[in-house]
Amino acid sequence: MSTRQEKVNSLIQQLISQYLVEEKPEGITGLLTVTAVNVSPDLEHAKIFISALGQDTKAVIAILKNYIYDIQGMLYQKLEMKKIPRIVFISDSSGEHAGKITKMLEDLHVDGTSDPSEEK
């Protein structure tokens, strides 16, 4: 990944996060996080990974699709680029997955099995 891609990823992530806090799209009740942004090498497309806490992520993605032109317009105004990447929102379930694994590990520890770190 080029340095320019990394800078664009970071800037888009920051701008969209700021937009979600300031504008708070109607219908979103939970806490949203822009977990990652992946811009294509030609800077024409950007995948925006969203994680939602307290609300179904797929429902949040559906709501955000209604605001995609507003967000795209905001990026056009704030990014100093000739072409603005076309954005698409993608559900990031890594947080949910990590939470499930943590719970499973806690359940194993509570069930009386020994902690592997204590066996040494």
Secondary structure, 3 states (H helix, E strand, C coil): CCHHHHHHHHHHHHHHHHHHHHHCCCCCCCEEEEEEEEECCCCCEEEEEEEEECCCHHHHHHHHHHCHHHHHHHHHHHCCCCCCCEEEEEECCHHHHHHHHHHHHHHHHHCCCCCHHHCC
